[in-house]
Amino acid sequence: MHVVYVIQSERTKELYFGYTTDLQKRIMSHNARANIATKSGAPWKIIYCEIYRSVKDARERERKLKRYGNARTHLKNRVRNSLL
């Protein structure tokens, strides 16, 4: 399975959008400060995820969330009660 996920820093409240095939391992990597982009925000909590059968669909969704403000805004509105 291909997972597009949203995590939020407990420290800075910043959101990060990503893609993985192993969500648990990826979150552990973020929290271990092994990723340059998320190193300073650890610890991170999963806020939202979407599961796809197609890697192409998952990568396209991740790209839209990272590049287009409207996609992020819509998602933030959908999960507003889950945000820290």
C-alpha positions in Angstrom: 0.0 0.0 0.0 1.1 3.6 -0.7 0.3 6.1 2.0 0.2 9.9 1.9 0.3 11.3 5.4 0.2 14.5 7.3 2.1 14.9 10.6 2.3 17.7 13.0 5.1 18.8 15.2 4.2 18.8 18.9 6.9 21.4 19.4 6.3 23.9 16.6 2.8 22.9 15.5 4.1 22.8 11.9 2.5 20.4 9.4 4.5 18.1 7.1 3.1 16.2 4.1 4.7 13.0 2.9 4.6 9.7 1.1 5.7 6.2 2.3 5.0 2.5 1.9 5.6 1.9 5.6 4.0 4.5 7.8 5.1 3.3 11.2 8.8 3.1 10.1 8.6 6.6 8.5 7.1 8.2 11.6 9.8 6.6 13.7 12.4 8.1 11.2 10.9 11.5 11.6 10.9 11.3 15.4 14.5 10.0 15.4 15.5 13.2 13.7 16.8 11.3 10.7 15.2 13.6 8.1 16.6 17.0 7.4 13.2 18.6 6.6 11.6 17.5 9.9 14.6 17.3 12.2 13.9 20.5 14.2 10.2 19.7 14.8 10.4 16.4 16.6 8.4 14.9 18.1 5.7 14.4 15.4 2.2 13.0 15.6 0.2 11.5 12.7 -2.8 13.8 11.9 -4.2 12.3 8.7 -3.4 9.6 6.1 -4.8 8.4 2.8 -4.1 4.9 1.4 -3.7 4.2 -2.3 -3.2 1.0 -4.3 -1.4 3.0 -7.0 2.0 4.6 -6.4 1.2 7.1 -9.2 -2.0 8.3 -7.4 -0.2 8.6 -4.1 2.7 10.6 -5.5 0.3 12.9 -7.4 -1.7 13.6 -4.2 1.5 14.2 -2.2 2.7 16.6 -4.9 -0.6 18.5 -4.8 -0.5 18.8 -1.0 3.0 20.1 -1.0 2.6 22.6 -3.9 -0.9 23.9 -3.9 -2.3 26.0 -1.1 -5.9 25.2 -1.9 -5.3 21.4 -1.4 -3.6 22.1 1.9 -6.3 24.5 3.0 -9.1 22.1 2.1 -7.3 19.3 4.1 -6.7 21.5 7.1 -10.4 22.4 7.2 -11.3 18.7 7.0 -9.1 17.8 10.0 -9.2 21.1 12.0 -10.4 19.3 15.2 -7.5 16.9 15.0 -4.8 19.5 14.9 -2.8 20.1 18.0 
